[in-house]
Amino acid sequence: MGVLEGFEELYGTAPEGVWAAPGRVNLIGEYTDFNEGFVMPLALPHTAVAAVSRRTDGILRLHSADIEGPVVELHVDELAPRTNTSWAAYPAGVVWVLREAGHQVTGADIHLSSTVPTGAGLSSSAALEVVTALALNDLFELGLSGPELARFSQRAENDFVGVPCGIMDQTASACAEEGHALHLDCRDLTIRQIPFDLASEGLSLLVVDSRVKHALGDGEYAERREGCEEGARQLGASFLRDVAYEDLESSLARLSDERIRRYVRHVVSDDHRVDQVISLLDAGEVRAIGPVLTEGHASLRDDLRISCPELDLVVDTAVGAGALGARMTGGGFGGSAIVLVEATDADTVTKAVEEAFAGAGYTAPRVFLAVPSAGARRVS
């Protein structure tokens, strides 16, 4: 049953519209966004879809086709941060943020369904937030731009849900363009759409969901964010974005804490890797980004220490089987890896990874193509 039919069955009337917002996979630039650095995500074909109608009585009704349970009924004027720990906190948080900013959102009936894998590091939560924000923006005629919707969605996750994520996931979901990767400067939020048509180059980008579930609310993410902020303070910088790659070694020598030194090295070098990838893509050297991806994985594994044995196995096996490059992507501690391959090698590399997982006794991974797709939009 689609969301439109599901809405009608739940609420007894047709919705005013249906909207969609995608998940994302990040090509390069990890844990750089909250350091005001650079990231380069692309939207996936997988989306959160919402059928929505306005209400004027202050009632917010939420339902997910993907999660067992009744309709969640809330009062918009009683919404408060960190009082709801279920999936409903994400759309409810968007309503709270919009109202806190003075927008007259007077209630809604919302029915959601998503094909974005949860716990796979592909921003299923951002997709829920952005699709809710876009629907309410359209229905209540708020006049917000894509980047503004992304910012409100981020605030919902930061301030209402309590996850200190950066702005990348929501911006990718709200603003991505089909056939492009999105280069985002997380300081001034300027966006450049970078052509990334892999099929025309005879290439494929695989996403390998390790099936290891991650949860960023458990403190590991926040600990690294705090460590990065402490590193910037010790170096006299506002953010690690301000530490030049050319000065990295001398900057590291000024840090006495080995843990903070590792975090700083990762962030500064990953910002540099974003620059490298953009230069290579601008020059038409798409295949040459492969080693940069693999180098990025080593940094995530050894310096940031957010990988896991399953993700390391994906990367090592894929590269050993002929992939051009691979790295884990997303918040880490599970989730997914990306693998850049010649299109003709995709099946061979996929089989090698599946066999490696079976040999290690791991749950079979889920492998699919990452096709650069469109951002949030109204469907009907």
C-alpha positions as a Python dict, from the first residue, in 0.01 Angstrom:
ca = {
    (1, 'M'): (0, 0, 0),
    (2, 'G'): (134, 343, -93),
    (3, 'V'): (142, 637, 145),
    (4, 'L'): (-156, 803, -22),
    (5, 'E'): (-376, 497, 29),
    (6, 'G'): (-233, 445, 376),
    (7, 'F'): (-316, 805, 468),
    (8, 'E'): (-674, 764, 350),
    (9, 'E'): (-715, 443, 550),
    (10, 'L'): (-569, 601, 865),
    (11, 'Y'): (-732, 942, 857),
    (12, 'G'): (-1044, 885, 648),
    (13, 'T'): (-968, 1145, 382),
    (14, 'A'): (-721, 1212, 102),
    (15, 'P'): (-401, 1402, 191),
    (16, 'E'): (-336, 1748, 55),
    (17, 'G'): (-15, 1624, -104),
    (18, 'V'): (270, 1374, -108),
    (19, 'W'): (638, 1467, -74),
    (20, 'A'): (967, 1276, -92),
    (21, 'A'): (1318, 1337, 44),
    (22, 'P'): (1618, 1110, -17),
    (23, 'G'): (1878, 952, 201),
    (24, 'R'): (2238, 1026, 115),
    (25, 'V'): (2575, 865, 90),
    (26, 'N'): (2885, 1073, 148),
    (27, 'L'): (3155, 1045, -116),
    (28, 'I'): (3429, 1213, 90),
    (29, 'G'): (3460, 1444, 391),
    (30, 'E'): (3364, 1275, 718),
    (31, 'Y'): (3326, 1449, 1056),
    (32, 'T'): (3431, 1768, 877),
    (33, 'D'): (3087, 1932, 870),
    (34, 'F'): (3066, 2037, 1235),
    (35, 'N'): (3426, 2159, 1203),
    (36, 'E'): (3299, 2409, 941),
    (37, 'G'): (3487, 2219, 672),
    (38, 'F'): (3392, 2057, 342),
    (39, 'V'): (3178, 1758, 251),
    (40, 'M'): (3068, 1595, -72),
    (41, 'P'): (2753, 1386, -42),
    (42, 'L'): (2514, 1266, -309),
    (43, 'A'): (2146, 1181, -276),
    (44, 'L'): (2033, 821, -313),
    (45, 'P'): (1728, 691, -500),
    (46, 'H'): (1597, 572, -162),
    (47, 'T'): (1350, 817, -9),
    (48, 'A'): (1126, 895, 283),
    (49, 'V'): (778, 972, 149),
    (50, 'A'): (514, 1164, 342),
    (51, 'A'): (144, 1213, 277),
    (52, 'V'): (38, 1524, 469),
    (53, 'S'): (-261, 1746, 540),
    (54, 'R'): (-284, 2060, 750),
    (55, 'R'): (-476, 2085, 1076),
    (56, 'T'): (-586, 2404, 1250),
    (57, 'D'): (-660, 2261, 1596),
    (58, 'G'): (-302, 2224, 1727),
    (59, 'I'): (-302, 1845, 1690),
    (60, 'L'): (-9, 1665, 1525),
    (61, 'R'): (-81, 1307, 1421),
    (62, 'L'): (210, 1091, 1303),
    (63, 'H'): (219, 740, 1164),
    (64, 'S'): (485, 528, 998),
    (65, 'A'): (406, 242, 763),
    (66, 'D'): (742, 89, 853),
    (67, 'I'): (706, 64, 1230),
    (68, 'E'): (444, -133, 1420),
    (69, 'G'): (225, 88, 1632),
    (70, 'P'): (-74, 319, 1640),
    (71, 'V'): (-94, 679, 1528),
    (72, 'V'): (111, 904, 1758),
    (73, 'E'): (-99, 1203, 1862),
    (74, 'L'): (73, 1513, 2002),
    (75, 'H'): (-22, 1873, 2079),
    (76, 'V'): (199, 2121, 1898),
    (77, 'D'): (203, 2366, 2187),
    (78, 'E'): (321, 2092, 2425),
    (79, 'L'): (617, 1974, 2218),
    (80, 'A'): (937, 1988, 2419),
    (81, 'P'): (1296, 1880, 2341),
    (82, 'R'): (1411, 1530, 2437),
    (83, 'T'): (1075, 1417, 2567),
    (84, 'N'): (1019, 1163, 2289),
    (85, 'T'): (1277, 897, 2205),
    (86, 'S'): (1085, 719, 1929),
    (87, 'W'): (1101, 770, 1552),
    (88, 'A'): (825, 1031, 1594),
    (89, 'A'): (1077, 1271, 1751),
    (90, 'Y'): (1222, 1349, 1408),
    (91, 'P'): (908, 1487, 1240),
    (92, 'A'): (780, 1628, 1570),
    (93, 'G'): (1112, 1808, 1615),
    (94, 'V'): (1066, 1980, 1280),
    (95, 'V'): (726, 2112, 1387),
    (96, 'W'): (875, 2234, 1716),
    (97, 'V'): (1166, 2411, 1543),
    (98, 'L'): (941, 2583, 1290),
    (99, 'R'): (709, 2705, 1563),
    (100, 'E'): (1003, 2820, 1778),
    (101, 'A'): (1112, 3031, 1479),
    (102, 'G'): (772, 3198, 1468),
    (103, 'H'): (613, 3003, 1183),
    (104, 'Q'): (244, 2936, 1234),
    (105, 'V'): (230, 2559, 1196),
    (106, 'T'): (-105, 2475, 1354),
    (107, 'G'): (-98, 2097, 1329),
    (108, 'A'): (-90, 1823, 1067),
    (109, 'D'): (-180, 1467, 983),
    (110, 'I'): (129, 1286, 852),
    (111, 'H'): (173, 933, 721),
    (112, 'L'): (529, 828, 639),
    (113, 'S'): (704, 546, 461),
    (114, 'S'): (1074, 511, 383),
    (115, 'T'): (1300, 297, 168),
    (116, 'V'): (1615, 448, 322),
    (117, 'P'): (1782, 168, 523),
    (118, 'T'): (1785, 256, 893),
    (119, 'G'): (2103, 223, 1095),
    (120, 'A'): (2309, 200, 775),
    (121, 'G'): (2466, 546, 792),
    (122, 'L'): (2257, 668, 498),
    (123, 'S'): (2071, 946, 680),
    (124, 'S'): (1729, 792, 722),
    (125, 'S'): (1662, 1043, 1000),
    (126, 'A'): (1753, 1343, 783),
    (127, 'A'): (1518, 1217, 512),
    (128, 'L'): (1232, 1206, 766),
    (129, 'E'): (1311, 1557, 886),
    (130, 'V'): (1348, 1711, 542),
    (131, 'V'): (1036, 1554, 392),
    (132, 'T'): (837, 1683, 690),
    (133, 'A'): (990, 2030, 663),
    (134, 'L'): (923, 2052, 288),
    (135, 'A'): (563, 1939, 323),
    (136, 'L'): (491, 2190, 600),
    (137, 'N'): (674, 2463, 408),
    (138, 'D'): (450, 2407, 108),
    (139, 'L'): (122, 2358, 295),
    (140, 'F'): (166, 2653, 532),
    (141, 'E'): (331, 2870, 264),
    (142, 'L'): (634, 2946, 479),
    (143, 'G'): (853, 3051, 184),
    (144, 'L'): (1166, 2870, 304),
    (145, 'S'): (1450, 2781, 65),
    (146, 'G'): (1615, 2440, 41),
    (147, 'P'): (1914, 2545, 254),
    (148, 'E'): (1677, 2695, 512),
    (149, 'L'): (1478, 2372, 528),
    (150, 'A'): (1806, 2188, 583),
    (151, 'R'): (1900, 2419, 870),
    (152, 'F'): (1563, 2379, 1042),
    (153, 'S'): (1588, 2001, 1000),
    (154, 'Q'): (1937, 2000, 1152),
    (155, 'R'): (1812, 2203, 1447),
    (156, 'A'): (1534, 1949, 1499),
    (157, 'E'): (1792, 1672, 1530),
    (158, 'N'): (2033, 1880, 1741),
    (159, 'D'): (1797, 2053, 1979),
    (160, 'F'): (1485, 1835, 1988),
    (161, 'V'): (1617, 1481, 1935),
    (162, 'G'): (1953, 1553, 2097),
    (163, 'V'): (2198, 1427, 1832),
    (164, 'P'): (2476, 1684, 1764),
    (165, 'C'): (2496, 1620, 1387),
    (166, 'G'): (2634, 1866, 1137),
    (167, 'I'): (2444, 2017, 844),
    (168, 'M'): (2558, 1778, 568),
    (169, 'D'): (2286, 1513, 579),
    (170, 'Q'): (1994, 1754, 573),
    (171, 'T'): (2151, 1970, 300),
    (172, 'A'): (2211, 1669, 77),
    (173, 'S'): (1852, 1556, 125),
    (174, 'A'): (1708, 1902, 64),
    (175, 'C'): (1935, 2034, -211),
    (176, 'A'): (2099, 1755, -413),
    (177, 'E'): (2061, 1737, -790),
    (178, 'E'): (2029, 1428, -1006),
    (179, 'G'): (2359, 1325, -1167),
    (180, 'H'): (2568, 1537, -931),
    (181, 'A'): (2758, 1525, -606),
    (182, 'L'): (2703, 1822, -378),
    (183, 'H'): (3009, 2015, -261),
    (184, 'L'): (2906, 2194, 57),
    (185, 'D'): (3111, 2452, 243),
    (186, 'C'): (2982, 2399, 596),
    (187, 'R'): (3096, 2744, 706),
    (188, 'D'): (2894, 2966, 475),
    (189, 'L'): (2669, 2686, 341),
    (190, 'T'): (2753, 2765, -20),
    (191, 'I'): (2680, 2477, -255),
    (192, 'R'): (2839, 2370, -579),
    (193, 'Q'): (2684, 2089, -779),
    (194, 'I'): (2966, 1872, -917),
    (195, 'P'): (2880, 1658, -1224),
    (196, 'F'): (2914, 1295, -1119),
    (197, 'D'): (2771, 1078, -1397),
    (198, 'L'): (2945, 749, -1327),
    (199, 'A'): (2751, 545, -1582),
    (200, 'S'): (2882, 756, -1869),
    (201, 'E'): (3237, 681, -1748),
    (202, 'G'): (3174, 307, -1731),
    (203, 'L'): (3192, 318, -1350),
    (204, 'S'): (2967, 220, -1061),
    (205, 'L'): (2955, 326, -699),
    (206, 'L'): (2841, 44, -475),
    (207, 'V'): (2698, 91, -128),
    (208, 'V'): (2767, -204, 99),
    (209, 'D'): (2543, -202, 406),
    (210, 'S'): (2737, -403, 663),
    (211, 'R'): (2413, -473, 854),
    (212, 'V'): (2592, -357, 1168),
    (213, 'K'): (2351, -106, 1318),
    (214, 'H'): (2487, 221, 1445),
    (215, 'A'): (2325, 472, 1679),
    (216, 'L'): (2482, 816, 1701),
    (217, 'G'): (2298, 907, 2017),
    (218, 'D'): (2516, 679, 2232),
    (219, 'G'): (2793, 931, 2299),
    (220, 'E'): (3072, 818, 2065),
    (221, 'Y'): (2987, 1082, 1805),
    (222, 'A'): (2955, 1354, 2068),
    (223, 'E'): (3289, 1254, 2222),
    (224, 'R'): (3466, 1303, 1891),
    (225, 'R'): (3293, 1631, 1828),
    (226, 'E'): (3406, 1757, 2169),
    (227, 'G'): (3759, 1633, 2098),
    (228, 'C'): (3769, 1825, 1770),
    (229, 'E'): (3645, 2141, 1942),
    (230, 'E'): (3912, 2100, 2211),
    (231, 'G'): (4179, 2054, 1943),
    (232, 'A'): (4072, 2376, 1773),
    (233, 'R'): (4084, 2561, 2106),
    (234, 'Q'): (4435, 2437, 2182),
    (235, 'L'): (4551, 2547, 1836),
    (236, 'G'): (4392, 2891, 1874),
    (237, 'A'): (4149, 2827, 1589),
    (238, 'S'): (3776, 2888, 1584),
    (239, 'F'): (3727, 2556, 1404),
    (240, 'L'): (3958, 2290, 1260),
    (241, 'R'): (3861, 2427, 916),
    (242, 'D'): (4106, 2708, 997),
    (243, 'V'): (4405, 2474, 1040),
    (244, 'A'): (4587, 2469, 704),
    (245, 'Y'): (4679, 2129, 563),
    (246, 'E'): (5029, 2265, 490),
    (247, 'D'): (5066, 2340, 862),
    (248, 'L'): (4926, 2009, 984),
    (249, 'E'): (5249, 1852, 1110),
    (250, 'S'): (5356, 2161, 1302),
    (251, 'S'): (5005, 2195, 1443),
    (252, 'L'): (5001, 1833, 1560),
    (253, 'A'): (5334, 1885, 1734),
    (254, 'R'): (5164, 2147, 1955),
    (255, 'L'): (4907, 1896, 2085),
    (256, 'S'): (5000, 1679, 2382),
    (257, 'D'): (4688, 1459, 2392),
    (258, 'E'): (4731, 1169, 2149),
    (259, 'R'): (4354, 1124, 2110),
    (260, 'I'): (4296, 1488, 2017),
    (261, 'R'): (4597, 1477, 1786),
    (262, 'R'): (4441, 1186, 1595),
    (263, 'Y'): (4108, 1364, 1559),
    (264, 'V'): (4274, 1682, 1433),
    (265, 'R'): (4484, 1488, 1182),
    (266, 'H'): (4176, 1317, 1042),
    (267, 'V'): (3964, 1631, 1002),
    (268, 'V'): (4233, 1847, 846),
    (269, 'S'): (4344, 1572, 608),
    (270, 'D'): (3987, 1483, 512),
    (271, 'D'): (3915, 1845, 421),
    (272, 'H'): (4223, 1819, 198),
    (273, 'R'): (4088, 1497, 46),
    (274, 'V'): (3765, 1678, -49),
    (275, 'D'): (3975, 1934, -234),
    (276, 'Q'): (4167, 1654, -407),
    (277, 'V'): (3849, 1480, -523),
    (278, 'I'): (3702, 1803, -661),
    (279, 'S'): (4023, 1879, -852),
    (280, 'L'): (4025, 1529, -1001),
    (281, 'L'): (3658, 1542, -1101),
    (282, 'D'): (3701, 1888, -1254),
    (283, 'A'): (3989, 1745, -1457),
    (284, 'G'): (3780, 1448, -1570),
    (285, 'E'): (4000, 1204, -1375),
    (286, 'V'): (3714, 1016, -1213),
    (287, 'R'): (3902, 689, -1167),
    (288, 'A'): (4181, 867, -984),
    (289, 'I'): (3954, 945, -688),
    (290, 'G'): (3963, 577, -592),
    (291, 'P'): (4292, 587, -397),
    (292, 'V'): (4176, 905, -220),
    (293, 'L'): (3869, 718, -95),
    (294, 'T'): (4081, 431, 34),
    (295, 'E'): (4318, 672, 204),
    (296, 'G'): (4017, 832, 369),
    (297, 'H'): (3913, 495, 510),
    (298, 'A'): (4253, 443, 669),
    (299, 'S'): (4214, 779, 842),
    (300, 'L'): (3865, 694, 968),
    (301, 'R'): (3990, 357, 1090),
    (302, 'D'): (4319, 461, 1251),
    (303, 'D'): (4282, 826, 1351),
    (304, 'L'): (3911, 878, 1414),
    (305, 'R'): (3863, 510, 1510),
    (306, 'I'): (3501, 486, 1403),
    (307, 'S'): (3526, 183, 1173),
    (308, 'C'): (3451, -177, 1269),
    (309, 'P'): (3578, -520, 1152),
    (310, 'E'): (3294, -561, 903),
    (311, 'L'): (3361, -226, 732),
    (312, 'D'): (3736, -293, 725),
    (313, 'L'): (3664, -627, 562),
    (314, 'V'): (3450, -461, 294),
    (315, 'V'): (3725, -216, 206),
    (316, 'D'): (4013, -463, 213),
    (317, 'T'): (3823, -727, 17),
    (318, 'A'): (3686, -487, -244),
    (319, 'V'): (4024, -329, -315),
    (320, 'G'): (4183, -673, -325),
    (321, 'A'): (3921, -784, -578),
    (322, 'G'): (3998, -497, -814),
    (323, 'A'): (3793, -202, -688),
    (324, 'L'): (3938, 140, -768),
    (325, 'G'): (3884, 253, -409),
    (326, 'A'): (3661, 208, -106),
    (327, 'R'): (3588, 358, 233),
    (328, 'M'): (3336, 349, 512),
    (329, 'T'): (3086, 634, 497),
    (330, 'G'): (2867, 806, 751),
    (331, 'G'): (2889, 830, 1127),
    (332, 'G'): (3064, 499, 1175),
    (333, 'F'): (3050, 218, 1433),
    (334, 'G'): (2871, 12, 1170),
    (335, 'G'): (2666, 126, 876),
    (336, 'S'): (2790, 127, 519),
    (337, 'A'): (3092, 149, 294),
    (338, 'I'): (3116, 280, -61),
    (339, 'V'): (3313, 104, -333),
    (340, 'L'): (3414, 263, -664),
    (341, 'V'): (3444, 0, -937),
    (342, 'E'): (3456, -42, -1310),
    (343, 'A'): (3097, -125, -1398),
    (344, 'T'): (3216, -452, -1551),
    (345, 'D'): (3375, -550, -1218),
    (346, 'A'): (3075, -473, -996),
    (347, 'D'): (2947, -831, -980),
    (348, 'T'): (3294, -975, -916),
    (349, 'V'): (3365, -732, -633),
    (350, 'T'): (3019, -783, -483),
    (351, 'K'): (3064, -1158, -484),
    (352, 'A'): (3407, -1129, -323),
    (353, 'V'): (3266, -916, -40),
    (354, 'E'): (2971, -1152, 13),
    (355, 'E'): (3204, -1452, 28),
    (356, 'A'): (3437, -1274, 269),
    (357, 'F'): (3144, -1199, 502),
    (358, 'A'): (3026, -1559, 486),
    (359, 'G'): (3378, -1682, 560),
    (360, 'A'): (3401, -1455, 863),
    (361, 'G'): (3064, -1566, 995),
    (362, 'Y'): (2907, -1222, 950),
    (363, 'T'): (2549, -1150, 848),
    (364, 'A'): (2530, -1119, 469),
    (365, 'P'): (2572, -754, 359),
    (366, 'R'): (2323, -566, 146),
    (367, 'V'): (2481, -428, -172),
    (368, 'F'): (2320, -178, -408),
    (369, 'L'): (2413, 92, -660),
    (370, 'A'): (2443, 453, -546),
    (371, 'V'): (2293, 651, -834),
    (372, 'P'): (2323, 1029, -777),
    (373, 'S'): (1960, 1133, -742),
    (374, 'A'): (1736, 1437, -693),
    (375, 'G'): (1680, 1606, -359),
    (376, 'A'): (1351, 1670, -180),
    (377, 'R'): (1048, 1742, -397),
    (378, 'R'): (672, 1733, -409),
    (379, 'V'): (546, 1411, -567),
    (380, 'S'): (175, 1485, -593),
}
